[in-house]
Amino acid sequence: MNDEMPIAPRGPEPGTFQAPAPTPRPPSRIRNRIFIGAAVLVALFLIAETAGIILMRRTIGGSKPPASAVLSDKDIARLPAKKKELERKLSGLAPRGLFIVIDSGLNILTMRKSGKILQTAVVSCGSGDILQEPNGKRSWVFDTPRGEFSVNSKLVDPDWIKPDWAFIEEGEAPPKNFNDRVDTGMLGDYALGFGNGYFIHGTLYTRLLGRNVTHGCIRVGDKDLETVYKAVPIGAKIYIF
């Protein structure tokens, strides 16, 4: 559900921010293209292969393992080439250019490029809390979505256009006047949108960084946000798990 509302632009790179209206928890959509996951799989494979060779070379209680369980010298000689082939495939799975990885459990954002971590920031992700409308007609789950996304907008001095749930959460009726929904200064100096009303943005509540307290967006401290905003281009990948 998207309650996004337009507003006249303002500022040198204008934009407005519509907070997401979260829907029930989506299934995890982490794709096997994520570099970190692929690296773990390959590492486990290589460890298992090495351990297997060692075990096959040993004898237990003086008896030899079955011939079918022992690698021949020819098979062992092929392992370095197999390792290089796996590394080549792994390299092909790595994202191109600069990208962002967010651990929504540990609340850590890293900005990466060519296998190197360029920036690490403590952030705040979705709380997972559930809000029920008093009449029972609607409910919201405040999760940060997981999966592969792309930066699709970059805003300077974003305004927050408060959705219905923001008023319901405070025990108020959603206003009919649009101007009553505009909240200035809540989101910091910058925001990077990645779809469905979700943003990486600033926060007034820096003391809460490192905790899962948001309504689904990713809150970042001022200095880290400025660094990320200036470095990350439109189209850059964002991986959230």
C-alpha positions as a printed NumPy array, in Angstrom:
array([[  0.   ,   0.   ,   0.   ],
       [  1.477,   3.343,  -0.976],
       [  0.111,   6.543,   0.547],
       [  2.581,   8.74 ,  -1.344],
       [  1.437,  12.33 ,  -1.856],
       [  3.033,  14.964,  -4.101],
       [  4.172,  18.346,  -2.835],
       [  5.711,  21.389,  -4.492],
       [  9.539,  21.047,  -4.544],
       [ 11.842,  23.205,  -2.501],
       [ 15.604,  23.545,  -1.933],
       [ 18.549,  23.248,  -4.335],
       [ 17.749,  19.619,  -5.135],
       [ 14.131,  19.529,  -4.074],
       [ 12.127,  16.602,  -3.008],
       [  9.591,  15.372,  -0.588],
       [  9.514,  12.238,   1.455],
       [  6.433,  10.12 ,   1.92 ],
       [  6.899,   7.638,   4.702],
       [  5.918,   4.096,   3.757],
       [  2.662,   2.548,   4.837],
       [  4.048,  -0.888,   5.707],
       [  2.166,  -3.997,   4.684],
       [  2.357,  -7.427,   6.363],
       [  5.877,  -8.784,   6.601],
       [  7.149,  -9.726,   3.123],
       [  9.127, -12.924,   2.637],
       [ 12.893, -12.611,   2.456],
       [ 13.939, -12.008,  -1.178],
       [ 17.718, -12.071,  -0.864],
       [ 18.958, -13.155,  -4.265],
       [ 21.894, -15.449,  -4.833],
       [ 23.603, -12.583,  -6.639],
       [ 24.463, -10.943,  -3.337],
       [ 28.209, -11.001,  -3.07 ],
       [ 28.372, -11.742,   0.633],
       [ 26.127, -14.784,   0.458],
       [ 27.985, -16.158,  -2.519],
       [ 31.296, -15.675,  -0.739],
       [ 30.071, -17.661,   2.26 ],
       [ 28.857, -20.511,   0.076],
       [ 32.129, -20.732,  -1.823],
       [ 34.132, -20.577,   1.408],
       [ 32.076, -23.414,   2.901],
       [ 32.528, -25.442,  -0.258],
       [ 36.301, -25.029,  -0.213],
       [ 36.498, -25.866,   3.499],
       [ 34.382, -28.977,   3.006],
       [ 36.465, -30.041,   0.023],
       [ 39.718, -29.633,   1.92 ],
       [ 38.365, -31.468,   4.942],
       [ 37.146, -34.255,   2.709],
       [ 40.572, -34.733,   1.172],
       [ 42.189, -34.95 ,   4.602],
       [ 39.655, -37.476,   5.848],
       [ 39.935, -39.573,   2.719],
       [ 43.704, -39.712,   3.114],
       [ 43.443, -41.094,   6.622],
       [ 42.742, -44.624,   7.681],
       [ 40.453, -45.421,  10.573],
       [ 41.427, -48.299,  12.832],
       [ 43.975, -49.448,  10.3  ],
       [ 41.411, -49.997,   7.553],
       [ 41.31 , -48.071,   4.301],
       [ 38.2  , -46.157,   3.219],
       [ 36.212, -47.495,   0.261],
       [ 37.857, -46.881,  -3.107],
       [ 34.826, -44.845,  -4.214],
       [ 35.426, -42.383,  -1.341],
       [ 39.066, -41.669,  -2.178],
       [ 40.112, -38.958,  -4.635],
       [ 42.678, -40.06 ,  -7.145],
       [ 45.907, -38.127,  -7.622],
       [ 44.437, -36.899, -10.89 ],
       [ 41.347, -35.533,  -9.109],
       [ 43.51 , -33.835,  -6.493],
       [ 45.649, -32.255,  -9.188],
       [ 42.512, -30.698, -10.683],
       [ 41.485, -28.964,  -7.454],
       [ 43.54 , -25.76 ,  -7.951],
       [ 41.942, -25.25 , -11.372],
       [ 38.504, -25.906,  -9.895],
       [ 39.2  , -23.376,  -7.144],
       [ 40.187, -20.736,  -9.708],
       [ 37.038, -21.427, -11.707],
       [ 34.877, -20.977,  -8.608],
       [ 36.67 , -17.728,  -7.783],
       [ 36.056, -16.5  , -11.323],
       [ 32.343, -17.261, -11.038],
       [ 32.214, -15.589,  -7.639],
       [ 33.823, -12.471,  -9.073],
       [ 31.152, -12.383, -11.761],
       [ 28.431, -12.323,  -9.095],
       [ 29.864,  -9.277,  -7.351],
       [ 27.93 ,  -6.004,  -7.855],
       [ 29.512,  -3.507, -10.231],
       [ 30.562,  -0.13 ,  -8.926],
       [ 29.641,   1.297,  -5.544],
       [ 26.845,  -0.369,  -3.556],
       [ 25.289,  -0.433,  -0.086],
       [ 24.777,  -3.411,   2.226],
       [ 22.483,  -3.094,   5.26 ],
       [ 22.295,  -5.621,   8.079],
       [ 18.833,  -4.862,   9.483],
       [ 19.396,  -7.109,  12.506],
       [ 22.681,  -5.557,  13.638],
       [ 21.694,  -2.108,  12.292],
       [ 24.903,  -1.685,  10.325],
       [ 25.211,  -0.005,   6.917],
       [ 28.329,  -0.478,   4.813],
       [ 29.203,   1.267,   1.572],
       [ 31.385,  -0.942,  -0.633],
       [ 33.233,  -0.994,  -3.918],
       [ 35.467,  -3.606,  -5.557],
       [ 35.477,  -5.796,  -2.473],
       [ 36.49 ,  -2.945,  -0.157],
       [ 34.44 ,  -1.339,   2.616],
       [ 34.547,   2.424,   2.15 ],
       [ 32.181,   3.446,   4.957],
       [ 30.572,   1.793,   7.96 ],
       [ 27.683,   3.41 ,   9.805],
       [ 25.509,   2.482,  12.765],
       [ 21.876,   2.944,  11.691],
       [ 18.332,   2.203,  12.839],
       [ 16.031,  -0.14 ,  10.916],
       [ 12.405,  -1.262,  11.264],
       [ 11.064,  -2.173,  14.69 ],
       [  8.772,  -4.971,  13.525],
       [  5.984,  -3.491,  15.649],
       [  2.361,  -3.867,  14.559],
       [ -0.138,  -1.   ,  14.631],
       [ -3.854,  -1.723,  14.449],
       [ -6.389,   0.915,  13.444],
       [ -8.993,   1.382,  16.219],
       [-11.829,   0.276,  13.941],
       [ -9.849,  -2.813,  12.968],
       [ -9.984,  -2.11 ,   9.242],
       [ -6.255,  -1.585,   8.728],
       [ -2.998,  -2.664,  10.305],
       [  0.669,  -1.955,   9.617],
       [  3.854,  -3.912,  10.283],
       [  6.854,  -1.629,  10.639],
       [  9.551,  -3.724,   8.991],
       [ 12.465,  -2.729,   6.802],
       [ 12.064,  -4.616,   3.513],
       [ 14.709,  -7.191,   2.682],
       [ 16.138,  -7.947,  -0.716],
       [ 17.915,  -6.213,  -3.588],
       [ 16.972,  -2.621,  -4.391],
       [ 18.337,   0.388,  -6.284],
       [ 18.649,   4.053,  -5.367],
       [ 15.884,   5.711,  -7.405],
       [ 15.852,   9.221,  -5.916],
       [ 18.11 ,  11.625,  -4.006],
       [ 16.545,  14.473,  -2.039],
       [ 17.932,  17.52 ,  -0.262],
       [ 16.088,  18.932,   2.793],
       [ 13.245,  16.417,   2.455],
       [  9.853,  17.073,   4.036],
       [  7.957,  14.231,   5.653],
       [  4.402,  13.865,   4.356],
       [  2.874,  12.025,   7.287],
       [  0.645,   9.093,   6.291],
       [ -2.479,   8.022,   8.153],
       [ -0.65 ,   5.616,  10.454],
       [  1.546,   8.419,  11.836],
       [ -1.559,  10.127,  13.238],
       [ -3.268,   6.924,  14.35 ],
       [ -0.119,   5.971,  16.253],
       [ -0.416,   9.256,  18.173],
       [ -4.101,   8.708,  18.884],
       [ -5.22 ,  11.37 ,  16.412],
       [ -7.55 ,  11.272,  13.427],
       [ -5.79 ,  11.664,  10.044],
       [ -6.309,  15.267,   8.847],
       [ -8.148,  16.15 ,   5.664],
       [ -5.994,  19.231,   5.029],
       [ -2.826,  18.228,   3.148],
       [ -0.743,  20.973,   4.771],
       [ -1.412,  19.422,   8.168],
       [  0.53 ,  16.368,   7.018],
       [  3.75 ,  18.204,   6.119],
       [  6.459,  17.86 ,   8.768],
       [  9.68 ,  19.785,   8.122],
       [ 13.067,  18.958,   9.585],
       [ 12.366,  15.435,  10.822],
       [ 14.409,  13.621,   8.183],
       [ 17.738,  15.399,   8.248],
       [ 19.512,  17.025,   5.335],
       [ 19.332,  14.191,   2.802],
       [ 17.281,  11.183,   1.759],
       [ 17.899,   8.369,  -0.719],
       [ 14.778,   6.585,  -1.923],
       [ 14.752,   2.922,  -2.91 ],
       [ 11.082,   2.302,  -3.695],
       [  7.601,   1.959,  -2.183],
       [  8.085,   4.984,   0.054],
       [ 11.195,   3.646,   1.79 ],
       [ 14.228,   5.891,   2.286],
       [ 17.661,   6.076,   3.816],
       [ 17.472,   9.412,   5.661],
       [ 18.661,  11.449,   8.635],
       [ 17.238,  11.539,  12.134],
       [ 16.742,  13.781,  15.141],
       [ 17.027,  10.745,  17.416],
       [ 20.721,   9.928,  17.096],
       [ 20.751,   8.383,  20.575],
       [ 18.598,   5.563,  19.178],
       [ 21.   ,   4.624,  16.368],
       [ 21.885,   0.954,  16.608],
       [ 18.346,  -0.014,  17.654],
       [ 15.405,  -1.336,  15.654],
       [ 13.011,   1.549,  16.22 ],
       [ 11.902,   2.883,  12.825],
       [  8.718,   2.453,  10.811],
       [ 10.671,   0.724,   8.02 ],
       [ 13.102,   3.346,   6.723],
       [ 16.81 ,   3.402,   7.564],
       [ 17.907,   6.257,   9.816],
       [ 21.519,   7.41 ,   9.568],
       [ 23.575,   9.937,  11.544],
       [ 24.354,  13.305,   9.921],
       [ 28.028,  12.779,   8.988],
       [ 27.57 ,   9.243,   7.712],
       [ 24.473,  10.255,   5.756],
       [ 26.288,  13.113,   4.053],
       [ 29.143,  10.802,   3.034],
       [ 26.771,   8.186,   1.639],
       [ 24.573,  10.741,  -0.119],
       [ 27.489,  12.403,  -1.901],
       [ 29.125,   9.132,  -2.945],
       [ 26.187,   6.957,  -4.011],
       [ 24.758,   7.606,  -7.488],
       [ 21.241,   7.023,  -8.758],
       [ 20.95 ,   3.378,  -9.749],
       [ 23.411,   2.091,  -7.153],
       [ 22.406,  -1.244,  -5.652],
       [ 21.191,  -1.639,  -2.058],
       [ 21.23 ,  -5.083,  -0.447],
       [ 19.242,  -5.484,   2.773],
       [ 19.155,  -8.638,   4.88 ]])
